[in-house]
Amino acid sequence: MAYNRPNPDDRSDNVEKLQDMVQNTIANIEEAHETMQFSSPEEREKIEAKNKRREEAITAMRAEIKDEAAAREHGYQQ
């Protein structure tokens, strides 16, 4: 029986991927703000709640970017 081996941990481009994710999330927030003017009050409430979660995610991603950048600077430990 053949066993699947996990892929090695390649963190070399994590900072760039996270930065792209932050930019995409910011764009989604901006789009949501634009659509709010055409939304019902109930939809506006949902959009506001989702944007709040997006902002929290951005904060977490930025913290992870700092961690990944520090790890890159100090050499990755596997």
Protein Blocks (a to p, Z undefined) as FASTA:
>chain_A
ZZdddddddfklmmmmmmmmmmmmmmmmmmmmmmmmmpcfklmmmmmmmmmmmmmmmmmm
mmmmmmmmmmmmnopaZZ
